[in-house]
Amino acid sequence: MLGTVEISSVSPVFVGRTDELDVLHDALARAHAGEPQALLIGGEAGVGKTRLVEEFTAAAARAGAVVAVGGCVEIGADGLPFAPFSTALRTLYRELPADLAAAAAGQEEELARLLPELGETGSGGHDEEGMARLFELTARLLERVAAERTVVLALEDLHWADASTRHLLSYLFRTLRAGRLVVLATYRSDDIHRRHPMRPLLAELDRLRTVRRLDLARFSRDEVGRQIAGILAAEPDPAQVDDIFQRSDGNAFFVEELAVAAAEGCRTGLTDTLRDLLLVRVEALPESAQKVARIVAEGGSTVEYRLLAAVARLAEDDLIEALRAAVNANILIAAPSGDGYRFRHSLVREAVGDDLLPGERSRLNRRYAEALEADPTLVPADQRAMRLATYWYHAHDPAKALPAVLDASVQARARHAYSEQLRLLERAMELWDTAPEEVRAGLYLRGYAEAYPECGCDPATTPLRFVDLMAEAALAGRFGGERERALKITKRALRLLEEEQDPLRAAWFWIQRSRLVQSLARGDGWQELATAQELVRGLPPSRVHAEVLTNVANWSMLHEPGPGALAAAEQAVSYARMVSARETELNARLTLGGLTVGAGDIEAGLALMEEVRQQAVAEGHAFEAGRAYVNLPNDLESVGRSREAVRILTEGVTYTRRFGLLDSEAWVWGNLAESQFSLGCWDEATEAAAAALRRGQSTKPKGCGAMCLALLALGRGDLAEASRQLEAANGFFGTHDPMPQQWIVLAHVGLGIAAAEGRHADARAELAAALDAGVPPGTHRYGWPLLLAAATAEADARTLPAARTGRAEALDRIAAALKRLTTDAPVWHAHEAWVRAELLRAEGRDTTAVWSDVVTAFEPLERPYDLARVRHRLAVALLADGGDDERARATELLRLAHAVAGHLGARPLADAVALVAQRARLALTAAAACPEPPAEPGESLGLTSREHDVLRLVAAGRTNRQIAEELFISPKTASVHVSNILAKLGVAGRGEAAAVAHRLGLFPAESLPARVTG
């Protein structure tokens, strides 16, 4: 006996999407070759995104790829933090347990925030790098897992994604650089309204060239016909295809529903509204199955069987029969995990959910919450707190919802899901006034609201207050990048505290406000810190007091270093020790060490900083250790110990990358670029500076990288690139929070560019602006290069008429500033001698002895570029003296300088050295003699080669003394040459000789060289 033909609502034949599949398979091939791929698939609800992903992932699995799929989980209007990533990582852990465990080795505590199977999450402190640290470690984990095999990570339904999931996906798309990995994500485009949180992410990803975006269109009439044929297992009637195509408008899911409805004979009962179209087959179910469908619709994207049973309150046989009816009707399907149920399509779930009455919705949420409270094992442990909070909130029961929401916020914080934590805390603040007083009085800290421990209260016995919710919300906003919301909360808290005598909490909020103002580029944060300092003045030691002093000391170190900053740092260390605030103490001691170095006690300061670094690493204080890896090498560089700095910085790159300290890593790269520049490793410095730009999350470490690239471009003579990087650095640093370590170096680069382009007034203006802003104590390491650039520019322009106006004032300003800078290390003693030598050269009074002393000062230092520059100057002075011994020594100095310039690619220095050698007729290589010069244009006039050189300078208006300086001859010899030239040309004076030269075109206008720059 033959059975009846079964109609499936899903076509077994995959229809269309040829171009999209080609793109996906191309991405798979590229990933297999080691090039990670990122794809974004958008389309309206029901257009076929999931079916396309299923088709592709099945093909990828057949090709040997490991496929991990994760979907964004919606509970009511809420998404679970990191849900798709946790699900996908759980699949990888199940498929590749040994590989994933090896890839996570050493970072299990951190990665357990996404994959609890790895163990307990770390109990370390939270900071603004916490979320970025987790993201970085996740990216590296995926790269390691995909190092030897192709992995496809598919994340579905991004329109439901929580903020943390969106941030993590954005980070992966921006930073994946290695591994055989395909990351694709789908989203419902018709849900992305103007204020949808996905819109900024889509705009950001559109700007990334590494992300391919696929927008699925609706089916054509031909494709609809093929889809219907697959559903009916027979060729459809053309009129039926036309009707369904017209009504569905090519939407694949509506085609399925209409085709099945027509085949089942209920077509005439349909209305034209989409909601009724989706509900018609639900309403055809038995009443018990409809009831189960309504329960599942309100429970979330997926509802576990045991939880469903507890909420439905049906006999088990009745429940199973109801589920069977819904599954057979293709309304519900078994969840991929096999332990629950979900709607076949979210559109049906939304239609069923929208059909619930308000009271019915609240009642169902209460049932879910009560069932979960009675048996917490009904749902996965990592979802329990969030789902319970959501159920109670939508049950409209503040007494139950407030504690549940706070518990969920603690879990979100533990996972570094700070955006979700902030949303939950804002929900708690909304519930606060409506919750009964006895409920609020019974709420204790239990791990949240950091303001209380900071204020010295006992978190186990002190009831929670509204202002403490605000404190935790402010932190969550700051850590999660929601700084505008955090600032609003902080301002509101401070207004509330104006009515209370609670200086410690007020000071704590002023610290937060200072940090937020700086982060939002609204100011330098000092006024807020000063207010906090005034609030704690005279109070007993506390964590808040120690934190205020530490922040004041650190701010002063960066903005106004000096005795006041040193005193604040010493007091901060003392207070932090008294209240056992270890992390604050480490930060304060590190700041104290840096200020001690700046005050001149170099060895004591460096020893203290090294001690802090070792202790922070040993005790597992990653943030403090990262800061030590930035500051200690910075201070080593400040006293000329670049080789030691590079060693620690190289170790610091490994450490900060291991712990995902992205901004600390960027600062390390920027400092490494500076030290490698000093050591003459310019190619390595370029790579390090580029890494600072690439790895930095905030703007200031990126500014450091751009500034290093500007200095390198200036040294190599690429003025256009130097200007571009200078503009970038200015943009990164901004104008809201000026610091000496920024404005002095920016002025140095700007001055150098202006001088090289002959803009002498602009160069002097750069110097004046920097000196007017000031070179505070401890920042002389930036002041000496600035003064050197200014003195060199004035010396190079000594004979140029255009530079005469304002020259004397500029030289006086440099000389006065020179007296105020300290020379606490050999490198700055050498710079002082160099600046003084350039000032003498600017007045035409430099001598061989002066430059010889400068060279002697630089020879013991590992500063090859600086040494090459001063050797060039000494060679010029020796050639001016004119003796044979001097020429021999000058030749060797020029050869050494030219070799260094060539190795570094320092074209201006190389050109200057070559020009000196050409004028003095010296060979720059020991093996080769000077080549024979080409025939001179003046030979027909009977002029020698030297007389031709002299006539060129006479035509340019040079005096005999200036000619002597240019050609390294004595003024008397120059006078003899001029007399011979006048006789050979048959003219009476220098003016006539110049006229003859111009008339004969002996010297093109551009042939006169510019004055030599250093």
NORBELTA-V125053 format. One record per pair of residues at least 6 apart in sequence whose ideal C-beta (glycine too) atoms are under 8 Angstrom apart, sorted by the first residue. I is the first residue (numbers start at 1). J is the second residue. If there is no record, write none. Layout:
I:J
I:J
This chain:
5:233
7:231
7:232
7:233
7:260
7:263
7:264
8:231
8:233
8:330
9:231
9:256
9:257
9:259
9:260
9:330
9:344
10:51
10:231
10:256
10:330
11:226
11:227
11:228
11:229
11:230
11:231
11:256
12:230
13:226
13:227
13:229
13:230
14:51
14:55
15:219
15:223
15:226
15:227
15:230
15:252
16:219
16:220
16:223
16:226
17:48
17:52
17:55
17:216
20:41
20:52
20:214
20:216
21:52
21:55
21:56
23:39
23:212
23:214
24:39
24:52
24:56
24:184
24:214
25:56
25:59
27:37
27:39
27:182
27:184
27:212
28:37
28:56
28:59
28:60
28:63
28:65
28:150
28:152
28:182
30:37
31:37
31:146
31:150
31:152
31:180
31:181
31:182
32:65
32:150
32:180
33:180
34:178
34:179
34:180
36:143
36:146
36:176
36:177
36:178
36:179
36:180
36:181
36:182
36:183
37:181
37:182
37:183
37:184
37:212
38:172
38:173
38:176
38:183
38:184
38:208
38:210
38:211
38:212
39:182
39:183
39:184
39:185
39:211
39:212
39:213
39:214
40:184
40:185
40:186
40:187
40:202
40:205
40:211
40:212
40:213
40:214
41:49
41:52
41:53
41:184
41:185
41:186
41:187
41:213
41:214
41:216
42:49
42:186
42:187
42:188
42:189
42:202
42:213
42:214
42:215
42:216
43:49
43:186
43:188
43:189
43:215
43:216
43:217
44:188
44:189
44:190
44:218
44:251
45:188
45:190
45:191
45:253
45:346
45:347
46:251
46:252
46:253
46:254
46:345
46:347
47:216
47:217
47:218
47:251
47:252
47:253
48:216
48:219
48:252
48:253
49:156
49:186
49:188
49:216
50:156
50:186
51:252
52:216
53:69
53:154
53:156
53:184
53:186
56:152
56:184
57:67
57:69
57:152
57:154
60:67
60:150
60:152
60:182
61:67
63:150
64:149
64:150
65:149
65:150
65:151
65:152
65:182
66:92
66:95
66:96
66:149
66:150
66:151
66:152
67:91
67:151
67:152
67:154
68:87
68:88
68:89
68:91
68:92
68:95
68:151
68:152
68:153
68:154
69:87
69:88
69:91
69:154
69:155
69:156
69:336
70:83
70:84
70:85
70:86
70:87
70:88
70:89
70:91
70:153
70:154
70:155
70:156
71:83
71:84
71:87
71:155
71:156
71:157
71:301
72:79
72:80
72:83
72:84
72:155
72:156
72:157
72:158
72:159
72:160
72:161
72:162
72:165
72:301
73:79
73:80
73:83
73:84
73:160
73:300
73:301
73:302
73:383
74:157
74:160
74:300
74:301
75:299
75:300
75:301
75:386
75:387
75:390
75:391
76:298
76:300
76:365
76:390
76:393
76:394
78:162
78:386
78:390
79:160
79:161
79:162
79:165
80:162
80:383
80:386
80:387
81:162
81:164
81:165
81:386
81:412
81:415
81:417
81:420
82:113
82:114
82:162
82:164
82:165
82:168
82:415
82:417
83:162
83:165
83:383
84:155
84:156
84:157
84:161
84:165
85:114
85:138
85:155
85:165
85:168
86:114
86:115
86:116
86:382
88:153
88:154
88:155
89:100
89:114
89:115
90:115
90:117
92:100
92:145
92:151
93:100
93:115
93:117
93:118
96:145
96:149
99:145
99:148
100:141
100:145
101:118
102:144
103:140
103:141
103:144
103:145
104:111
104:115
104:118
104:141
106:658
107:137
107:141
107:658
107:659
108:118
108:119
109:119
109:120
109:121
109:122
110:121
110:122
110:133
110:134
110:137
110:659
110:660
111:118
111:134
111:137
111:138
111:141
112:118
112:119
112:120
112:121
112:122
113:121
113:134
113:414
113:415
113:416
114:134
114:138
114:415
116:381
116:382
121:414
121:415
124:620
124:621
124:622
125:583
125:623
126:413
126:416
126:450
126:475
126:479
127:479
127:623
128:478
128:479
129:623
129:626
129:660
129:661
129:662
129:663
129:664
129:697
130:416
130:418
130:479
131:164
131:167
131:416
131:418
131:479
131:480
131:481
132:171
132:660
132:662
132:663
132:697
133:416
133:622
133:659
133:660
133:661
133:662
134:168
134:416
134:660
135:167
135:168
135:171
135:172
135:660
136:171
136:175
136:657
136:660
136:662
137:660
138:168
138:172
139:171
139:172
139:175
139:176
140:657
142:151
142:153
142:172
142:176
142:179
142:181
142:183
143:176
143:177
143:178
143:179
143:181
144:179
145:151
145:179
146:179
146:180
146:181
147:178
147:179
147:180
148:180
149:180
150:180
150:181
150:182
151:179
151:180
151:181
151:182
152:181
152:182
152:184
153:181
153:182
153:183
153:184
154:184
154:185
154:186
155:165
155:169
155:183
155:184
155:185
155:186
156:185
156:186
157:186
157:187
157:188
157:301
157:346
158:165
158:166
158:169
158:185
158:186
158:187
158:198
158:201
159:187
159:188
159:191
159:192
159:196
159:198
160:301
161:169
161:198
162:417
162:419
162:420
163:197
163:419
163:420
163:423
163:480
164:415
164:416
164:417
164:418
164:419
164:420
164:480
166:197
166:198
166:201
167:419
167:481
169:183
169:185
169:201
170:201
170:204
170:205
172:183
173:183
173:205
173:208
173:210
173:211
174:208
176:183
176:210
187:198
187:202
189:215
191:198
192:198
192:199
192:202
205:211
205:213
206:213
217:250
218:249
218:250
218:251
218:252
219:227
219:250
219:251
219:252
219:255
220:250
221:241
221:242
221:245
221:250
223:250
224:241
224:244
224:245
224:248
224:250
224:255
225:236
225:238
225:241
225:245
227:252
227:255
227:256
227:259
228:236
228:240
228:241
228:244
228:255
228:259
229:235
229:236
231:256
231:259
231:260
231:263
232:259
232:263
236:259
240:262
244:255
244:258
244:259
244:262
245:255
247:254
247:258
247:272
248:254
248:255
248:258
253:345
253:347
254:274
254:277
257:277
257:278
257:281
258:267
258:270
258:277
260:281
260:330
261:267
261:270
261:277
261:280
261:281
266:280
266:284
269:280
270:276
270:277
270:280
271:277
274:351
275:351
275:354
275:355
278:347
278:348
278:351
279:351
279:352
279:355
281:329
281:330
281:331
282:290
282:293
282:329
282:331
282:348
282:351
282:352
283:290
284:329
285:293
285:325
285:326
285:329
285:331
286:322
286:325
288:314
288:318
288:319
288:321
288:322
288:325
289:322
289:323
289:325
289:326
289:329
289:331
291:312
291:322
292:308
292:312
292:314
292:319
292:322
292:323
292:326
292:332
293:326
293:331
293:332
293:343
293:352
294:352
294:355
294:356
294:360
294:364
295:303
295:308
295:311
295:312
295:364
296:303
296:308
296:332
296:341
296:342
296:343
296:349
297:343
297:349
297:350
297:352
297:353
297:356
298:353
298:356
298:361
298:364
298:365
298:368
299:307
299:308
299:311
299:364
299:368
300:387
301:342
301:346
301:349
302:335
302:337
302:340
302:341
302:342
303:340
303:341
303:342
304:339
304:340
304:378
304:379
305:339
305:340
305:341
306:375
306:378
307:340
307:368
307:371
307:372
307:378
307:379
308:319
308:340
308:341
309:316
309:319
310:367
310:371
310:374
310:375
310:378
311:364
311:367
311:368
311:371
312:319
312:322
313:367
314:322
323:332
323:341
326:332
326:341
327:333
327:334
327:341
330:344
331:343
331:344
331:348
332:341
332:342
332:343
332:344
333:341
333:342
333:343
333:344
334:340
334:341
335:341
335:342
342:349
343:349
343:352
353:361
356:364
361:394
362:394
362:395
362:396
363:395
365:390
365:391
365:392
365:394
365:395
366:391
366:392
366:395
366:397
368:387
368:391
369:388
369:391
369:392
369:395
369:397
369:400
369:404
371:378
372:378
372:379
372:384
372:387
372:388
372:391
373:388
376:384
379:387
382:411
385:404
385:407
385:408
385:410
385:411
386:408
386:411
386:412
386:420
388:404
388:407
388:408
389:401
389:404
389:405
389:407
389:408
389:424
389:427
390:408
392:400
392:401
392:404
392:405
393:401
393:404
393:405
393:427
393:431
395:401
398:431
398:434
398:435
398:436
398:439
399:435
399:436
399:439
401:427
401:431
401:435
402:428
402:431
402:432
402:435
402:439
402:440
402:443
403:439
403:443
405:424
405:425
405:427
405:428
405:431
406:424
406:425
406:428
406:443
406:448
406:464
408:424
409:421
409:424
409:425
409:428
409:448
409:472
409:476
410:446
410:447
410:448
412:418
412:420
412:421
412:424
413:421
413:448
413:476
416:479
418:476
418:477
418:479
418:480
418:481
418:482
419:476
419:480
419:481
419:482
421:472
421:476
421:480
422:473
422:476
422:477
422:480
422:482
422:485
422:486
425:469
425:472
425:473
425:476
426:473
428:469
429:466
429:469
429:470
429:473
432:440
432:466
432:469
440:463
440:464
441:463
442:463
443:463
443:464
444:459
444:460
444:461
444:462
444:463
444:464
445:452
445:453
445:459
445:460
445:462
445:464
445:468
446:459
448:472
449:459
449:464
449:468
449:469
449:471
449:472
450:471
450:472
450:475
451:467
451:468
451:471
451:472
451:505
451:508
452:459
452:462
452:468
453:459
453:543
454:504
454:508
454:542
454:543
454:544
454:547
455:502
455:504
455:505
455:508
455:542
455:543
455:544
456:504
456:542
456:543
456:544
456:579
466:496
467:493
467:496
467:497
467:505
470:489
470:490
470:492
470:493
470:496
471:493
471:505
471:508
471:509
471:512
473:486
473:489
474:486
474:489
474:490
474:493
474:509
474:512
475:486
475:512
476:482
476:486
477:483
477:485
477:486
477:487
477:489
478:486
478:512
478:515
478:516
478:519
483:516
483:519
483:520
484:520
486:512
486:516
487:513
487:516
487:517
487:520
490:509
490:512
490:513
490:516
491:513
493:509
494:506
494:509
494:510
494:513
497:505
497:506
497:509
503:535
503:536
503:539
504:535
504:536
504:539
504:542
504:544
504:545
505:544
506:532
506:535
507:531
507:532
507:533
507:535
507:536
507:544
507:545
507:548
508:532
508:544
508:547
510:528
510:529
510:531
510:532
510:535
511:528
511:529
511:532
511:544
511:547
511:548
511:551
513:528
514:525
514:526
514:528
514:529
514:532
514:551
514:555
515:525
517:523
517:524
517:525
517:528
518:524
518:525
518:736
518:737
519:698
521:734
521:736
521:737
522:736
523:736
523:737
524:555
524:559
524:736
524:737
524:738
525:555
525:737
526:555
526:559
529:548
529:551
529:552
529:555
532:548
532:551
533:548
533:549
533:552
535:548
536:542
536:544
536:545
536:548
539:545
541:574
541:575
541:578
541:579
542:575
542:579
543:579
543:581
543:584
545:575
545:579
546:572
546:575
546:576
546:578
546:579
546:581
546:584
546:585
546:588
547:581
547:584
549:568
549:569
549:571
549:572
549:575
549:588
550:569
550:572
550:576
550:584
550:587
550:588
550:591
552:565
552:568
552:572
553:565
553:566
553:568
553:569
553:572
553:588
553:591
553:592
553:595
554:587
554:591
556:562
556:564
556:565
556:568
557:565
557:569
557:591
557:594
557:595
557:598
557:778
558:739
558:741
559:738
559:739
559:740
560:776
561:595
561:598
561:776
561:777
561:778
561:779
562:776
562:777
562:778
563:599
565:595
566:592
566:595
566:596
566:599
569:588
569:591
569:592
569:595
570:592
572:584
572:588
572:591
572:592
573:585
573:588
573:589
573:592
575:581
576:582
576:584
576:585
576:588
577:585
582:619
582:621
583:621
583:623
583:624
586:612
586:615
586:616
586:621
586:624
587:624
587:627
589:608
589:611
589:612
590:608
590:609
590:612
590:624
590:627
590:628
590:631
592:605
592:608
593:605
593:606
593:607
593:608
593:609
593:612
593:631
593:632
593:635
594:605
594:609
594:631
594:634
594:635
595:605
595:778
596:604
596:605
596:608
597:605
597:606
597:609
597:635
597:638
597:639
597:778
598:605
598:635
598:638
598:777
598:778
598:779
599:605
599:777
599:778
600:822
600:824
602:639
602:824
602:825
605:635
606:632
606:635
606:636
606:639
609:628
609:631
609:632
609:635
610:632
612:624
612:628
613:625
613:628
613:629
613:632
613:648
615:621
616:622
616:624
616:625
616:628
617:625
617:655
622:659
622:661
623:661
623:664
625:655
625:659
626:652
626:655
626:656
626:659
626:661
626:664
626:665
627:664
629:648
629:649
629:651
629:652
629:655
629:656
629:664
629:668
630:652
630:664
630:667
630:668
630:671
632:648
633:644
633:645
633:646
633:648
633:649
633:652
633:668
633:671
633:672
633:675
634:645
634:671
636:642
636:644
636:645
636:648
637:645
637:671
637:674
637:675
637:678
637:781
638:781
638:825
639:781
639:824
639:825
639:827
640:678
640:825
640:826
640:827
640:828
640:861
640:863
642:675
642:676
642:678
642:679
642:862
643:679
643:862
645:671
645:675
646:672
646:675
646:676
646:679
649:668
649:671
649:672
649:675
650:672
652:664
652:665
652:668
653:665
653:668
653:669
653:672
655:661
656:662
656:664
656:665
656:668
657:665
662:695
662:696
662:697
663:696
663:697
663:698
663:701
665:695
666:691
666:692
666:693
666:695
666:696
666:697
666:701
666:702
666:704
666:705
667:692
667:696
667:701
667:704
669:688
669:689
669:691
669:692
669:695
669:701
669:705
670:688
670:689
670:692
670:701
670:704
670:705
670:707
670:708
671:704
672:685
672:688
673:685
673:686
673:688
673:689
673:692
673:704
673:705
673:708
673:709
674:685
674:708
676:682
676:684
676:685
676:688
677:685
677:708
677:711
677:712
677:715
677:865
678:862
678:863
679:862
679:863
679:864
680:862
680:863
680:864
680:865
680:900
680:903
680:904
682:712
682:715
682:716
682:904
682:905
685:708
685:712
686:709
686:712
688:708
689:705
689:706
689:708
689:709
689:712
690:705
690:709
691:705
692:701
692:702
692:704
692:705
692:708
693:702
693:705
693:706
693:709
695:701
696:702
696:705
699:732
699:733
699:734
700:732
700:733
702:732
703:728
703:729
703:730
703:731
703:732
703:733
703:742
706:725
706:726
706:728
706:729
706:732
707:725
707:726
707:729
707:742
707:745
707:746
707:749
709:721
709:725
710:721
710:722
710:723
710:725
710:726
710:729
710:749
711:722
711:745
711:748
711:749
713:719
713:721
713:722
713:725
714:722
714:749
714:752
714:753
714:756
715:865
715:904
715:906
715:908
715:909
716:904
716:905
716:906
716:907
716:908
717:756
717:906
717:907
717:908
717:911
719:753
719:756
719:757
722:749
722:752
722:753
723:753
726:746
726:749
726:750
726:753
729:746
729:749
730:746
733:742
733:746
738:773
740:773
740:774
740:775
740:776
740:779
740:782
741:779
741:782
743:770
743:773
744:770
744:773
744:775
744:779
744:782
744:783
744:786
745:782
745:785
745:786
747:766
747:767
747:769
747:770
747:786
748:770
748:782
748:785
748:786
748:789
750:762
750:766
751:763
751:766
751:767
751:786
751:789
751:790
751:793
752:789
752:793
754:760
754:762
754:763
754:766
755:763
755:789
755:792
755:793
755:796
755:797
755:1013
756:908
756:1013
758:802
758:1010
760:793
760:797
760:800
760:802
760:803
760:806
761:806
763:790
763:793
764:790
764:806
764:810
767:786
767:790
767:810
767:813
767:814
768:813
770:786
771:813
771:817
775:782
775:783
775:786
775:817
775:820
775:821
777:822
780:821
780:822
780:823
780:824
780:828
781:828
783:817
783:821
784:821
784:828
784:831
784:832
784:835
785:831
787:814
787:817
787:818
787:821
787:835
788:831
788:834
788:835
788:838
790:810
790:814
791:811
791:814
791:835
791:838
791:839
791:842
792:838
792:1013
792:1014
793:1013
794:803
794:807
794:810
794:811
794:814
794:838
794:839
794:842
795:838
795:839
795:841
795:842
795:1014
796:1011
796:1012
796:1013
796:1014
797:803
797:807
797:1011
798:841
798:842
798:843
798:844
798:1011
799:962
799:1011
800:1011
807:842
811:839
811:842
811:843
814:835
814:839
815:839
818:832
818:835
818:836
818:839
821:828
821:832
822:828
823:829
823:831
823:832
826:857
826:860
826:861
827:861
827:863
829:857
830:854
830:857
830:858
830:861
830:863
830:866
833:853
833:854
833:857
834:854
834:857
834:858
834:866
834:870
836:850
837:846
837:850
837:851
837:853
837:854
837:870
837:873
838:846
838:1014
840:846
840:847
840:850
841:873
846:873
846:877
847:877
848:874
848:877
848:878
848:880
848:881
848:886
850:877
851:870
851:873
851:874
851:877
852:874
854:870
854:873
854:874
855:867
855:870
855:871
855:874
855:893
858:866
858:867
858:870
859:867
861:867
864:900
864:904
865:900
865:904
865:906
865:909
867:900
868:896
868:897
868:900
868:901
868:906
868:909
869:897
869:909
869:1014
871:893
871:894
871:896
871:897
872:893
872:894
872:897
872:909
872:912
872:913
872:916
872:1014
873:1014
874:890
874:893
875:889
875:890
875:891
875:893
875:894
875:897
875:913
875:916
876:890
876:916
876:968
876:1012
878:886
878:887
878:889
878:890
878:893
879:886
879:887
879:890
879:916
879:920
879:968
880:965
880:968
882:968
882:969
882:970
887:920
887:922
890:920
890:922
891:917
891:922
891:923
894:913
894:916
894:917
894:922
894:924
895:924
895:925
895:926
897:909
897:913
898:910
898:913
898:914
898:917
898:924
900:906
900:909
901:907
901:909
901:910
901:913
902:910
908:1013
909:1014
912:1012
912:1013
912:1014
913:924
914:924
915:1009
915:1012
916:922
916:1012
917:923
917:924
919:949
919:966
919:967
919:968
920:968
921:930
922:930
923:929
923:930
933:945
936:943
936:945
936:948
937:948
937:1000
937:1002
938:947
938:948
938:951
938:1002
939:948
941:984
941:985
942:984
943:951
943:981
943:984
946:967
946:977
947:977
947:980
947:981
947:984
948:1002
949:967
950:963
950:967
950:974
950:977
950:978
950:981
951:981
951:993
951:997
951:1002
951:1003
952:997
952:1002
952:1003
952:1007
952:1008
953:962
953:963
953:966
953:967
953:1008
954:963
954:978
954:981
954:990
954:993
954:994
954:997
955:993
955:994
955:997
955:998
955:1002
955:1003
956:1003
956:1008
957:994
958:966
960:971
960:974
960:975
960:978
961:971
961:974
963:969
963:971
963:974
963:977
963:978
964:970
964:971
964:973
964:974
967:974
978:990
981:993
982:988
982:989
982:990
982:993
985:992
985:993
985:996
987:993
987:996
997:1003
